[in-house]
Amino acid sequence: LLDFVMKKLCGILLNKLQHAAKRVSKDPIHNIHAAKMRQEEDFYKNWLMGKFKAFCKLRNWEMPVVACFDLTDTQLELAQQEDEKKLKAKVKRHYFRTLTNDRLDEYFAEVDKR
């Protein structure tokens, strides 16, 4: 029973990872995971890609293109703008949740001024 459950869970996890990778390669500019990969470039590009390249070389495989790191300058600029928008929206949502009733009125007054 335990063997069956572990195989099933690993299969589901692998399936979810494959779908996430497909979504990153389809839209590397707006995808949340691609944005996170660009933010954590030291881990993904320097450490993990190095391991993956070594594995591909060991197996004599051709290294596939990683879409979120293979952007033109224009696409990279657009992706950075999207990342900043998402970060600002996240900060605003967090700020809104931490407001007390008194500060909430001040916040809405400030928003109305804009």
Secondary structure, DSSP 4 states (H G I P E B T S, - for coil): -HHHHHHHHHHHHHHHHHHHHHHHHH-TTT-HHHHHHHHTHIIIIIIIHHHHHHHHHHHTPPPPP-TTTS--HHHHHHHHHHHHHHHHHHHHHHHHHT--HHHHHHHHHHHHH-
